Amino acid sequence: MAQITDPLRQHDWNSQEYVEDWAQRQRRNETLRARQFALLAGKVPFESEAAFRFMDVGCGYGALSKFLLESFPRATAVCHDGSAAMAKLGGERMKELDGRFEYVISDFSKKNWSHVAGGEFDLVVSCNAIHNVRAGEIIEAIYSEIFGRLRSGGRFFNLDRGSASMDDQLGWFRSAGFQDVTCHEKGSGLSLYGGSKP
Ligand SMILES: C[S@@+](CC[C@H](N)C(=O)[O-])C[C@H]1O[C@@H](n2cnc3c(N)ncnc32)[C@H](O)[C@@H]1O
């Protein structure tokens, strides 16, 4: 299987040991993360009992997917990541949700990365992942590919690091084709952006 690379070489997402240590370190952020996930969940345009299908891009061990699957008990998830080590950990951590999620593995810095998942999505989310590719033109290409996988009326939310300016983020959403593009929250850590497919 192809290995993903971190352009700045800060993370070794392919290593099971690194991934488990990284996941462990997230524990100190749990309260903040739960608040951010709740903010995102509150923007999801479905009733809590609605059956819808979403993809979580760079979902890691599935912290956001798990939050959404618990908030929307009839939703199902495609958990996308480039790291088999993360997928293994996610499968263990979400065991009680078996049958409502599946992992797919590919490198989102490459063209056609989303084709490992079949069908259309009602919703695509991502948390603290896409910034890892660093280059604006690759982020823009990822947004375009997400746009292509959403059904008409579908939404995309990206809760990500503020390494890019708000103008760049909003511009990448718009050039991918999204409308109603908004920064829902600008934080010193993660900011929440969203847009919908006409
Ligand atoms: C900081 S972690 C965030 C994980 C998860 N979304 C969360 O918030 O807990 C970044 C994730 O992005 C994935 N990732 C980084 N670069 C990637 C790439 N080029 N293609 C696919 N996944 C990638 C890593 O494997 C990792 O799971």
The ligand as an SDF file (V2000), in Angstrom:
LIG
                    3D

 27 29  0  0  0  0  0  0  0  0999 V2000
   -4.0390   15.6260   12.6900 C   0  0  0  0  0  0  0  0  0  0  0  0
   -4.7240   14.0840   12.1600 S   0  0  0  0  0  0  0  0  0  0  0  0
   -6.4720   14.4010   12.3540 C   0  0  0  0  0  0  0  0  0  0  0  0
   -7.2850   13.1570   12.4050 C   0  0  0  0  0  0  0  0  0  0  0  0
   -8.7660   13.3650   12.6890 C   0  0  0  0  0  0  0  0  0  0  0  0
   -9.4450   14.0680   11.6330 N   0  0  0  0  0  0  0  0  0  0  0  0
   -8.9730   14.0460   14.0100 C   0  0  0  0  0  0  0  0  0  0  0  0
   -9.3240   15.2300   14.0430 O   0  0  0  0  0  0  0  0  0  0  0  0
   -8.7950   13.3800   15.0470 O   0  0  0  0  0  0  0  0  0  0  0  0
   -4.4820   14.1830   10.4160 C   0  0  0  0  0  0  0  0  0  0  0  0
   -4.9610   12.9750    9.6510 C   0  0  0  0  0  0  0  0  0  0  0  0
   -4.8050   13.2260    8.2560 O   0  0  0  0  0  0  0  0  0  0  0  0
   -4.2770   12.0660    7.6350 C   0  0  0  0  0  0  0  0  0  0  0  0
   -3.5070   12.5000    6.4650 N   0  0  0  0  0  0  0  0  0  0  0  0
   -2.4450   13.3320    6.4340 C   0  0  0  0  0  0  0  0  0  0  0  0
   -2.0030   13.4950    5.1750 N   0  0  0  0  0  0  0  0  0  0  0  0
   -2.8160   12.7350    4.3950 C   0  0  0  0  0  0  0  0  0  0  0  0
   -2.8750   12.4890    2.9890 C   0  0  0  0  0  0  0  0  0  0  0  0
   -2.0050   13.0340    2.1420 N   0  0  0  0  0  0  0  0  0  0  0  0
   -3.8450   11.6810    2.5260 N   0  0  0  0  0  0  0  0  0  0  0  0
   -4.7410   11.1080    3.3870 C   0  0  0  0  0  0  0  0  0  0  0  0
   -4.7410   11.3080    4.7290 N   0  0  0  0  0  0  0  0  0  0  0  0
   -3.7830   12.1060    5.2170 C   0  0  0  0  0  0  0  0  0  0  0  0
   -3.4020   11.4180    8.7010 C   0  0  0  0  0  0  0  0  0  0  0  0
   -3.2200   10.0370    8.4660 O   0  0  0  0  0  0  0  0  0  0  0  0
   -4.1930   11.7050    9.9610 C   0  0  0  0  0  0  0  0  0  0  0  0
   -5.0870   10.6720   10.2620 O   0  0  0  0  0  0  0  0  0  0  0  0
  1  2  1  0
  2  3  1  0
  2 10  1  0
  3  4  1  0
  4  5  1  0
  5  6  1  0
  5  7  1  0
  7  8  2  0
  7  9  1  0
 10 11  1  0
 11 12  1  0
 11 26  1  0
 12 13  1  0
 13 14  1  0
 13 24  1  0
 14 15  1  0
 14 23  1  0
 15 16  2  0
 16 17  1  0
 17 18  1  0
 17 23  2  0
 18 19  1  0
 18 20  2  0
 20 21  1  0
 21 22  2  0
 22 23  1  0
 24 25  1  0
 24 26  1  0
 26 27  1  0
M  CHG  2   2   1   9  -1
M  END
$$$$
